[in-house]
Amino acid sequence: MKNHSLEQIISTTLRAGITLAAGLGIMGGLWFMYSLGSLPVSFATFHGADPVFRSPLSTVRAITKAGPGPGGLRPLAVVQLGILLLLATPVMRVLFSALGFMREGDRIYVFITLLVLATLLTSAFAL
């Protein structure tokens, strides 16, 4: 694979990931404002994120499930999915870079890129 071809794949992945993530975030935000925007808000106490958003799989499942109140958790799940996609985009870029270096037979860059990928994944999933 030529460098130009690898750069095209990586740039297309970055553009598509960011565009899709932004679209999901905007769509979910507008949906949230439409369905729950008129509810009263209390700033006296902090309410953390709903436990359903603690894993990517449960976030995807929350989109299709109805929650409490008008609109339920679904708009927030769409926003959360956009955020997850935004976080996954650079990980995909590093993964495609590693595959490209593997095809070129450049072992040093494969090692360095896989080390970066392991660092990204460790920091993303560390408790």
C-alpha positions as CSV (number, residue, x, y, z in Angstrom):
1,M,0.0,0.0,0.0
2,K,1.4,3.4,-0.9
3,N,1.7,6.2,1.6
4,H,-0.8,8.3,-0.3
5,S,-3.4,5.5,-0.2
6,L,-2.9,5.0,3.5
7,E,-3.2,8.8,4.1
8,Q,-6.5,8.8,2.1
9,I,-8.0,6.0,4.1
10,I,-6.9,7.6,7.4
11,S,-8.2,11.1,6.5
12,T,-11.5,9.6,5.2
13,T,-11.9,7.7,8.5
14,L,-11.2,10.8,10.5
15,R,-13.6,13.0,8.5
16,A,-16.4,10.4,8.5
17,G,-16.0,9.7,12.2
18,I,-16.1,13.3,13.3
19,T,-18.9,14.2,10.9
20,L,-21.1,11.3,12.1
21,A,-20.2,12.0,15.8
22,A,-21.1,15.7,15.4
23,G,-24.4,14.8,13.6
24,L,-25.4,12.4,16.4
25,G,-24.5,14.9,19.0
26,I,-26.5,17.7,17.4
27,M,-29.5,15.4,16.6
28,G,-29.6,14.0,20.2
29,G,-29.2,17.5,21.6
30,L,-32.0,18.9,19.6
31,W,-34.2,15.9,20.4
32,F,-33.4,16.3,24.1
33,M,-34.3,20.0,24.0
34,Y,-37.5,19.3,22.1
35,S,-38.7,16.5,24.4
36,L,-37.2,17.4,27.8
37,G,-36.2,21.1,27.5
38,S,-39.1,22.5,29.4
39,L,-38.6,20.3,32.5
40,P,-37.5,22.2,35.6
41,V,-33.9,21.9,36.6
42,S,-32.4,21.8,40.1
43,F,-28.8,22.9,40.5
44,A,-28.8,22.4,44.2
45,T,-27.5,18.9,44.1
46,F,-25.3,17.1,41.6
47,H,-26.8,14.2,39.7
48,G,-24.3,12.1,37.9
49,A,-24.8,10.3,34.6
50,D,-27.4,7.5,34.5
51,P,-25.8,4.1,35.1
52,V,-27.0,2.9,31.7
53,F,-24.3,5.0,30.1
54,R,-21.4,3.2,31.9
55,S,-20.7,0.8,29.0
56,P,-20.9,1.3,25.2
57,L,-23.2,-1.7,24.7
58,S,-25.7,-0.5,27.3
59,T,-25.6,3.0,25.7
60,V,-26.6,1.5,22.3
61,R,-29.3,-0.5,24.0
62,A,-30.6,2.7,25.7
63,I,-31.4,4.3,22.4
64,T,-34.2,1.8,21.7
65,K,-35.6,1.6,25.2
66,A,-38.1,4.1,26.6
67,G,-37.1,5.7,29.9
68,P,-38.9,7.8,32.4
69,G,-40.5,11.0,31.3
70,P,-41.3,12.3,27.8
71,G,-38.6,11.1,25.5
72,G,-36.9,9.0,28.2
73,L,-33.2,8.3,27.9
74,R,-33.2,8.0,24.2
75,P,-32.0,11.5,23.3
76,L,-29.3,11.4,25.9
77,A,-28.3,7.9,24.6
78,V,-27.9,9.4,21.1
79,V,-25.7,12.2,22.4
80,Q,-23.6,9.6,24.4
81,L,-23.3,7.5,21.3
82,G,-21.9,10.5,19.4
83,I,-19.4,11.1,22.2
84,L,-18.3,7.4,22.1
85,L,-17.9,7.6,18.3
86,L,-15.9,10.8,18.7
87,L,-13.6,9.0,21.1
88,A,-13.3,5.9,18.9
89,T,-12.2,7.9,15.8
90,P,-8.6,8.5,16.8
91,V,-8.4,4.8,18.0
92,M,-9.4,3.7,14.5
93,R,-6.8,6.1,13.0
94,V,-4.1,4.5,15.0
95,L,-5.4,1.0,14.1
96,F,-5.4,1.8,10.4
97,S,-1.9,3.2,10.7
98,A,-0.6,0.0,12.3
99,L,-2.2,-2.1,9.6
100,G,-0.6,0.2,6.9
101,F,2.8,-0.1,8.5
102,M,2.3,-3.9,8.7
103,R,1.6,-4.0,5.0
104,E,4.8,-2.0,4.3
105,G,6.8,-4.3,6.6
106,D,8.0,-1.5,8.8
107,R,8.4,-3.4,12.1
108,I,9.6,-0.5,14.2
109,Y,6.6,1.7,13.3
110,V,4.2,-1.2,13.8
111,F,5.6,-1.7,17.3
112,I,5.4,2.0,18.1
113,T,1.9,2.3,16.7
114,L,0.7,-0.8,18.6
115,L,2.2,0.6,21.8
116,V,0.2,3.8,21.2
117,L,-2.9,1.8,20.5
118,A,-2.4,-0.2,23.7
119,T,-2.0,3.0,25.7
120,L,-5.2,4.5,24.2
121,L,-7.2,1.4,24.9
122,T,-5.8,1.0,28.4
123,S,-6.6,4.6,29.3
124,A,-10.1,4.3,27.7
125,F,-11.0,1.1,29.7
126,A,-9.2,1.7,32.9
127,L,-11.4,1.9,36.0
